[in-house]
Amino acid sequence: MTPRRDPPPGSRRVSKLTCPACGFQESLAMPDDACVIRHACAFCGAEMRPRPGDCCVFCSYGDVACPPKQQAKPCCATRAPSSCV
């Protein structure tokens, strides 16, 4: 079992995603060590993917950027694809 890590100081771990297809909003916990590159809307089922230039769905459709971007660190776009979920 992997030990639980606390989020970096000053970072937010929950983002409210807004579906671009239907406008439904849902609050989701963000992983601090991986990028979420696909997410299905809980209401309409539309699949969200990052917009060009964004690393994850949180950076594209969330009200808060992903933890690596909040900390001005490289995220999934500059790491191995295995760190993407």
N, C-alpha and C positions, 0 to 999 in steps of 0.2 A: 504494500500500500504506500502511495506517495504521501509524504507529509504535507499538510495543508500550509500554504503560505498566505500571509496577510497581504492585502493589496498595497501597492506603493503609496506612501503618504501623499495626500492631496489628489489621488485619483478616484474617479467614480466607477463603480463596478456594475451599475445598472443603467441601461439605456432604453429609451422608449422608441421602438421601431414603428414607423408609419408605412403601411403597405402602399406602394405607388399605384396599385390597381384599384383598390377599394377604399383606401383611407383609414382602415382599421388600425388602431394603435395597441401595441402590447409591450409591456415592460419585460425585459430579459436581462439575466445576468450575463456579463461578458467574461470570457476566459482571459486571464492575463498572459497566457503563454501560447496562444494559438489564434488564428484568424478564422472567423466564421464566413465562409465564402458562399454558402447557400442557406436559405431559410424559407420555409413555406409559411405563408400567412395563416394564422390560426382561424381566420374567418372565411376567406374565399379560396385558400389553397394556392394562390399565385406564388411562384417561386421567385424569391428575391436573390439577386446576384449583385456583386459590387459594380458600381458605375466605372467606366474607364478612368483610370488614375487613382481610384480608391482601392484600399487593400481588403476591405471586408464590408459586410452589409451594415455594420454599425456606423462606419464612416460615411456610407452612402445614404442610409435611411433613418439613422438614429439621431436622437437629440444630444447625444454625447459620443465623442470619438472613442475608438478602442483604447484600452489601457496603454499599449506601446506608444501610440500617437500622443496621448495625454502626457506621457513622460518624455516626449521628444526622442524616442528610441526607434530603431528600425523594427518593422513589423514583418508579417508573413511575406510581403512582396519581395523582401530581400533575403529571405531564409529558404530553407529546403521546403518543397511542397508538402512534406510529411507533417509540417507544423500547421497546416491548414485543415479545418474541419468543415 
